[in-house]
Amino acid sequence: MLRETALAPPTPSLAPMEWTVVSRENYRYAHGGSPNGPPLILVHGLFGALSNWGHTLAYMGDRYHVYVPLLPIYEVSPVEPSLAGLTQYLQDFFTGEGLPPAVWIGNSLGGHLALLLARSHPQHFRALVLTGSSGLFEEGMGSTFPRRSSYEFVAERVAYTFYDPAQATPELVREVYEIVNDNYKALRVLKVAREAQRSFVAPWLHEINIPTALIWGLNDTITPVNVAYGFYRMLPRAKLYFIDACGHAPMMEQPEAFHAHLTQFLQEVPV
């Protein structure tokens, strides 16, 4: 089913909501929102961070207990920087916290990891939401970081993520610049990026018998709309929603439209 018109957006909470970070032996996560609400698990991308999901906490936190596993992609960690290592990290988080079946939302690499987990542990899912997911095709920073010492080059690549380049704030550019210019962090990122580019999910997408929403920016240049259509054709229970004037991170760039589509989809998902 193809959807291109959003409903009225949900109203974000007027009360300020904050994240609480929890550190366990094998994983870390942030959480916020309604403590007694059903779980909503958000999985960030390769250069993602907790800040990517601030709007989602504001829009959805009054109804859901919102979790963000803090993926150790570019920090000092015993977790192997690989798709298998990061998927196991998500599994450890989910089982360690003893959560019931949840709604999982994955952006970019986070969508790729959510798909891998859905294949191996479908019982962890009430529903799946992919936005700008890798796994079929991705045009990102590439498998190397040429000119990584150039702040201007990094700023250009970060801006490429968005339809509106003003979304690439100096703070966001500085975060990415510091990562790619730290040899340890850069090597971990490259290892994950190269494997993600080689990991093609199409042969087994038909196995994912989970209600799935594809919420996609019409102007996504990293995972273009043909990628969204590819997922739509291959996932048996997919619904597709497009957002105009929007790039690779709809939950950041067009939060009202993104959360309107998300709310519409979740209203149709059986509990």
N, C-alpha and C positions, 0 to 999 in steps of 0.2 A: 504494500500500500504506500503510495507516494503522497506526502503532505508538504505543501508549500506555504500555507497560510497559518500564522500563529494565532492562538487565542489571546485574550487579554492577559498580560503578564501577572503572575502572583505579586502580592505586595510584600516588599522586603520588610523584615522586622524593624520596628522603630527603636526597640531596645538594643543597645550595642551588644554584639555577641563576640566572644573572644575564644581563641583556641587554647586548649590545655595540652601541653606536650607530655607524653608518658614514655619513659624508657624502661624496656624490659631487657632480659639477658640477650635475646636474639633479635630484637626488633625495636623500633621506635615509631610512635605515631602521634598525631595530634587529633583532638576531638573537640566537639562543641555542639551546641544546639540542644534539642530536647532529650534529656537523659533517658526518658522512657519511650521515646519514639523508635520506630523501626530503623535499622541501620542503613545508612547511605554511605558507600565507600568510594572515595575519590582517588584515582591513581594518576599521578602527574607524569609528564614526559621527560625526555632526556635532560633538558635544561630547566625542568619545572621545579617549582617550589611551593611552599604552603601559600604564598601570596597569590598564586594562580586561582585559588578557590575561595577567596574572601567573599565574592558576590554569592557563591553557592551557599555558603554558611548563612548569609543574610537572608536569602530568598527561601531556603529550605529548612533552616534550623528550627523554626517553630513547630515543624511537623516531624522532623527526622533527627536521629542521633547521627551526626555527620562525622566520619572518620577519614583521615588522610594518612595512610602508611608513608613514612618518610624514607623513600628508597635510597639506599646508600650507594648511589651511582658514582659519585665523585668525591666521596669522603673516605678517610682511612677506615677500613672495615674488613673483617674476615669474610664477608659475603663476596662470593665470586662475581666479578662484573660480567655477567652473561645473562642471557634470557632465562636459562634454567635456574641460575642462582637467584635472580630477582623474583621469578615466579615462586620459588620455594620460600622466599622471604614473605611474599604475600600470603602464602599458605600458612606459614608459621604465625603470622599476625592473626589471621582469621581464626585458626584453631586455638591459638594461645589465649585469645580474648573470649572464646566460647560463644561466638556470635551465631544468631540464626541466619537462615538464607537472607541475602541482602540484595539491594540494588547497587550495582557496581557501575561507576562512570570512569571511563579511561580516555585521556587525551593523548594523542600522538603515540609515543612509545607505551604510555600507560594503557591505551586501548589494546595494543599488541599483547602486552602482558596479561590483561584481563581475558583476552581470547584464549591464550594458552592455559590459564587457570580454569576457564570455563570448559575447556576440552577435557582436562584431567579431573576436575572436581565440580561437575555441574550442580551438585547438591548445595554448593555454597551460594547459588544465585537464585534470586527471585526475578531479577531482570538485569539486562545489560544495556548500557548506553555508550556508544562510541562516537567520538568527535575528533575528526582529523587523525584517525587511527592509522598507524603503519601496519605493515603485514602484506600489503599488495604492491604498493609503490610509495616511495617517499623521496622528495627532493629537498634535502636538508643541508646541513653544513658540509656534508660529504664525508668521505672516509679518511680525510686528512684535514688539517687546519692550516691552509696556506695563509700567509700574511697574518698569522694570529697576533703578532706583536703590533699590528696596526689597529688602533682603537677605531679609526674610521671604517675599516673593513668589517670589524666585528659589529659595529653599530648598523652598518648596511645589512648584514645578514640577520640581525635581530629584527630590524624593521621589516624584512622580507616575510616575517611570520604573520604580519598584520596587514589588513586592508588599509588602515589608517596608520601611517608611519609614526604619528605622534604617540601611538600606544607604546612604542619602544622608548620608554622613559630613560633618562640618564642612569637611574638606579638599576633598572633591568639590564641595560647594556653593560654597566660596570660589573654586575654579578657574572654575566657570561664571560666578559673579558678576563676577569680574575680566574675563572675556571680554566679557560683554554690556555692561559699563560702560566699555569702551575703544571709542571711536567707530570706529577703523579695523577692529578685529577684529569688532565687531558688524556693520558694513556687509558685510564679507566673508561672515560667517555667514548673514546675511539673504539675500544674493544666492544662495547655494547652496540655502538652505532653500526660498526661493520657487520656484526652478527645479525642485527635487525634487518639490514639491507639484504642479507642472504636468506632470511627466514621467511619463506613464502607460505602463507596460511591457506591459500585457495584450495589445495587438495582435500582439506578436511573441514571446511566451513559448514558443509551440509550436516555435519554431526552436531552442531551447536543448536539444540532444540530449546532455546531460551528466548522469551520475548526480548526483542532487541530494538532500540531506537538508534538511528543514525542521524545525528544533528550536525549539519555540515555548513561551513561558510561557503557561499557561492564564489567567493574570490580567494579561496584557499590555493596558494601557489605551491605549497609543500606536499599536500595530498589533495590534488585537484578533484573536481566534481566527478570525473570519470572513476576515481577510486571509490567514492561514495556509491555510485551506481554499481560498481563491481561487488561491493559488500552486499548491496541490496539484492542483487541477483542470486548471490550464493548463500546468504543466511536465510534459512527457511521461515523464520518468524520476524523478519525485519520490517520496520516502518522507517521511511526516509523523510526528513525535514530539512529544508534549506533556509538559510538566513542570508539576505542580501547585504552588501557592503560589509562583508565579514571575511576574515582570513582564517588562520589555522587554529586559533584559540577562541571559539565563540563565547565560552563562559566568561572570558575576560573582556572581549571587544564589544559584544552585543549581549550583555547579561539579561536584559529584559526579554528579548526574543528567545534567547537560549532557555531561560527558565520557564517561559510560557510553553514552549514545545515540550520541555521535560515534564512539566506538571500535567499537560494534556496526555502525554504518553502514560504516565504513572497512574492516572485516573482510569486507564483502560486495562491495566495489568492486574490480574486477580491476586489477591493476597494469599 
